[in-house]
């Protein structure tokens, strides 16, 4: 039980730190959008496609 509390505390600290960094930024942009390892797919025949992106933060 104590291990779970440590993980929850660690997660909370990381979440708070990352949110402060984003709110203090001048601009936050989403870049490099990808769907099923393709940057500009015409059609996807998969029911649950994998999506990925990068977040660019400029201070």
Buried (B, 14 or more C-beta within 10 A) or exposed (E): EEEEEEEEEEEEEEEEEEEEEEEEBEEEEEEEEBBEEEEEEEEEEEEEEEEEEEEEEEE
